[in-house]
Amino acid sequence: MSITPDLLSKFELLAGLPDAALETLAQIAQLEEHPDGALIIEEDQHAEKLFLLLSGKIALEKKVQLGQTGTPRQATIDVIGPWGAFGWSSIVPPYTYTASGICLEDSKLLSLNGSALNAIMQEMPEVGYELIRRVATLIRDRLTSASSMLTYFLSIVSHELKRPIAAVENYVQVLLGGFAGEISAKQSRLLERSALRLGDLRALISDILDFARMQPEQIRADFELLNPQEIGAEAIEDVRLAATQKQIRLKAIGPATMKPLVGAHRRLRQVLSNLLANAVKFSPEGSTVVLSVHDDEHTLSIDVTDEGIGIPLEDQAHIFEDFYRASNAETVGGAGLGLSIAKKIVDAHEGEINVQSPYEPGKPGTRFTVRVPRNLPLPASFISSDQGTVDPVSDPDGE
């Protein structure tokens, strides 16, 4: 096959370039043929060539690993068809492929040596600028498409998984309530543990969905005038069953009444529920978990304190990162998303969240502190005839 400027002009990446540039590129292009299943480029390897696909299909795959201890898997991020291109890393430092390219069928390609192509781009700066602009546009479109597809996929999966889980949870609660006949103490304990595991699975699905679609503007759109005590009471109830299973005492400390706060009720509850769930999960049986609130004119401060295994110092700078799990938490279930989601929610409230572990010298345990400012604005769409007061609720004793 003769490699001509006319042939190169059919590729989206090169269409419309000056004839002189196409003629020069034709001189460095090499024809390659690869069978079905062949590995063309490999992720993290030195990038030497940019490829133009004449016929066949190429799957671009990327290694995906959730956290330090997750199992690495290959995920397809795109499929390239005829007249497409891949291997941009050969012209962009540090010249390392960011994905692997595998033939899905017998394929014919044109390869352009990255060093030679860079030299041409330097000799013809206008051509070089146009090529880089097109590469950036194609990558942007690919990332946008992948992000939208991921969110859509997770929404569908979450919905389909939550329905059967909710149904099974209802059946378990019916059995625990004795509505299907008497059950023994041993059966009751097993059913309670089953309910906990189902709750963990439902929470994990929700965390993954939140991770994919959570944006600050979405959180702020739910801002309303709320009562902080209600959020604390609800969060304690969210973890009460898990605490009971481990004979952990839940204790709430705070003022009898609190000033109203502007925030997203469901999301702030999620923050406290995540912190309390972690505290219960990593605490020994018979210990105490404390939720304490400090209320002042400008800031609401909330501490969640436990007597658990603690967080190694070297991990504390990373625990709010997506999918990160502390080195001493490998044997405990979870995806490493709870704290990162909590931080996203607190950030959307213009607040801060930090950790102390240990929080007292010579004692085990961890303390998370959340601070949220009181002067946040309500969304423009918020309409209320009376925004000035919030009826206080009794302070939950959690015991």
N, C-alpha and C positions, 0 to 999 in steps of 0.2 A: 504494500500500500504506500502510495506517495503522500508524504506529509506536506501539504501546501497551505499558503495563507488562506485560501478559500475554505479549506477544511477547518482550520483553527477559528475562523470567523463564525462558525456555527455554534461554538461554545458560548454559553451565557457570560462566562467570565471574560472572554476576549472579544465579543462582538462589538464592532464599531471602532476598534483601535486602528490607528493609522496603518496603511499598507506596509510601510517600512518596518514598523514594530512587529507586525505579523510575519513578515519575511524573516526577520532576525530570530523570532521565536521558533519558526519552522526549522531553522538550522540546528537548534539544540534539542528538538523534540525527538523522543525515541518511542518506537512502537513496542508494547509489551502484551503478552497473552498469558492469562492465568486461569487455571481450572477452578471449578466449583470447590469451595472450602479453603482456597488458598489464602494465607495471611499476607496482605500487601504491605501494611504498615502496622507497627506495634506501639501501643501506648507507652510513654516514658522513654522510648528509644530515640536516638539521634535522628532528626528529620533531615533527609537528604533530597527528597523529590516532592514536587507537586504533581498531582495526577489529574488527567482529563479523561473521562470515561466515554469510550466510543460505543460499546455495546455491553450488555450484561447488567448486573446489579451488585452494589457494594454496600454492606452493612457497616456502619460506624458504631463501634461498641466501646463502652467505658466501664472501667472497674468501679463498682459501687460497694462501699463498706460502711455500715452504720456503727460508728464508734470504734474504739480501739480493739474491742474483742469480737466484733461482728465478723461473720464469714464473708470474704470477698466474693462478689458475683459479677458476671458480665451483663451489662444492660445495653440494649440497642437504643441509641439516641437519634439515629437518622438512617435512611436508606437512600443511597445515591443511584440515580438512573442515568441513561445515556444523555450526554452533553452536559452532565454535571461535573463538578470538580471537588477535590478534597486533598488534604495535605498542606494546608496553609502554613503550618508551622515551619516549613522549609524556607520561608522567606521572612520569618519574624523571630527575633531573639526570644528565648534562648535556644531556638532550633531543636525543640523536643516535641514529638507528636503527643497531642493531648487525648487521642483516642486510637483504637485499633481499627483497621479496615480489613474486612473479610469478604471474599467473593461468595455471593449467594447463588451464582451460576457461572458458567464459563464466560470470561470477560476479556474485552480488548481495551487497552488503555494507552494513552500517550503520557509519557513521563517527561517532566522538565526538571533538569538539575537545579536545585535551589541556589547554589553559588553562582551558576551562570545566569540564572534569572535575575538575581540581585544585581549582578554587574550590568545587565541590560537596563534595569530600572534606574540605576545610577547614571547611566549614559543618556537615558531618555527620561528625565525627571517628570515630565508631564504624563508619560505613560505609566511610570511608577506610581505617581499619585493616584491616577485613575484605577489602577489595579488594586491598590490598598483600599481605596474608597469602596470598590465593589466587594472586596473580601469582607470589609467591615459590615456592609449592608447585608450580605448573605448570612454572616454569623449572627447579626442582630435578629434577623427574621427567624433563623433556626432556634435561637434561644427563646424568643417570644412564643413561637409555636410549641416548643417543648414545655415551657412553663404553663401555658394554657391547657395543654393536653394532660399534664400531670395533675393540675388542679381538678379538671373535669373527671379524670379517672378516679382520683381519690374521693371525690364527692359521690360518685356512683358506688364505689366499693364500700365506702363508709355507710351509705344508706342501706345497701343490701345486707351488710353484716350486722348492723345495729338492730334490724327488725327481728331476726331469729334470736339474737342474744336477749333482747327485751322480752320476747315471748318466754324463753327458758327462765329468765329471772322471775317473771310473774308466776310460773309454775312452782318454782322453788319457794317463793313467798307464800303461795297457797298451801304447800305442804308444811312449811314452818308454822303457819298459823293454825294448823290442825283442821283445816276445812276439808281435807280429803281423808280424814281419819286420824286416829292417834298415832304418834310416832314415838320411838324410844329416845332416851337421852343421847345414845350413841348416834342414831340416825339424825337427830337434830344437829349435833356437832358437825356431822359430815355435810349436811345441807347448808349450814352456815358457812363452812369453808368453800362450798361450791358457789354460794352467792358472792363471796369475796372474790373468787377467781373470775367470775363473770363480770363483776364490777371493774376489776383490773383490766380485763380485756376490752370492755366498753370504753374505759378511760384511755387506753392505749390507742384505740381507733380514733377517738376524739382528738387526742394530741397530734396524731399524724395529720389529720384533716386540718386542724388549726395551724400546724406548721406550714402547710402548703398555701393557705389562703389568708393568714392573719396579716393585716396591714394597719398601721397606726390610724389612718383616717376612718377605717371601719370601726375601730374601737371607740374613737372619739364621737362618732355619730350616735353612739348609744349612751352618751353622757346624760345624767339626770341628777336631780337632788335626791340623795339617799341617806339612810341611817346606817352608820358603820356597825352598830351593834347587831343589826339584822344579818349583815354579811358574816360577822364572826360566828354568830349562832348557827347559821346555815352551814358554814365550813366545818364546824365541829361535828354537826350531825352527819356530814358526808363521810367522816372517818370513824364514827363511833363504833360501827360493827367491827371494823378491822382492829380497833384498839381493844374492844372487848375480847376478841379472840386471843390476844396476847396479854390480856390482863393489864393493859397499860392505862394509867389514870390520866384523863384529860382535864386540864385545869385552865380556866379563863380568868384573867385579872384585868380590871379596867374600871373607869369611873362609872357611876350609876347612870349618868346621862352624858350624851356626847353631842357636839355641834353637828349639824348636817354637813354633808360633803358632796361635792360634784364629782361624779365618776361613773364608770360603766359597772353596774351592779353585778351582772353575771360574770364579767371578766375579773373583777376584784375578788369575788368569791372563788373563782378558779385559782387565783394566785394563792390565797390562803389554804384552799383545799389541797393544792399541790405540795405546799410546804408542810402542812400537817400530815399528809399521807407519807411523805418522805420521812418525817420524824418518827412516825409509828413504824414504818417499814424497817428502819435501821436502828431501832431501839430494842433493848432486851426486854423480855417479859417482866412484868411487875414494876417497870420504871414509870416515870411521869413525863408527860409532854405538856408544855405550858404555852398558852397564847396570851400575850399581854399587850395592852393598848395604852398609849400615851397620847393624850389629846391636848393640843394647845391652839392658839389663835391662828397660826399660819400653817401648821403641819400636823398630819395624823401619822403617828409612828406605831408600827406593829412588830412585835418580836415573836418568833416561834422558836422555842428552846427545847432541846431533847437531851437525853442521857445516853445517846447511842454511840456508834463506833467512831464517829468523827470523820473528818475529811482530811487526808494527807495534805501538808502544806504545799507540796509541788503541784497538787491538782486544783487548789483553790482559785488560781487565776483562770482556769478553763471551764469551771463547772457550769457557767451560764452559756457555753457554746452549744450549738446544735449537735445532738447525738453524743455528747461527751459524757462519759461515766468515770467516776473516780476509780483509781486502781484497786481499792479495797471493796468495791461494790460488784465485782464480776459475777459473784454467785447469787446475786439478788436480781430478780426480774425487773425489766424496764427497758425503754428505748433511749433514755438519756435526753428526753425532750421536755420534761416537766419544768425544770429550772430555766431552760432557754425560753419557753413560752411565758413563764412568769416574768422574766426580764422584759420581754417584748411588751407585755401588758403594762408593767410599771413604767417603762420608757414612754409609752403612749400617754401616760398620766403625768409626764414630766417629773417623775419621781426617781427614786433610787432604791436598789436592793443590794445588800452586801452580806457577807458571811464572816463569822468568827468561829474557829474550831482549833483548839478548845476555846471556850469563851471565859473559862476561869482556869488559872494555872493549876495543874495537878489533878484536874477533874475531867472525866470523859464528856463527850457531847458536843453539840453544835448549836449555834444561834444564828438564825436568819433575821435580818431587820429590813422592813419595808417602810419607806417614808414617801408620803404622797402630799403634795401641796394642796391647800384649801382654796386657792384663788383661781382655779381652772374655770374657763368660760363654758356656759351651756351652749349646745349647738343652736344654730339660728332657727332650726325647725322646731325647737322645744317650745311648747305653748302650755302655759299653766296660769290659772287665775290666782293661785296662792303658792308662791315659791318660798315663802319666808320661814316656814316652820316644818319640823319633822317630829312627830310624836315619838318619844323615846320608848324603847322596850327594855324589859328587865335584863340586867347583865347575866348572861348564861354562866352557871357555875361549872358546867362541864363535868360534873362528878356524878 
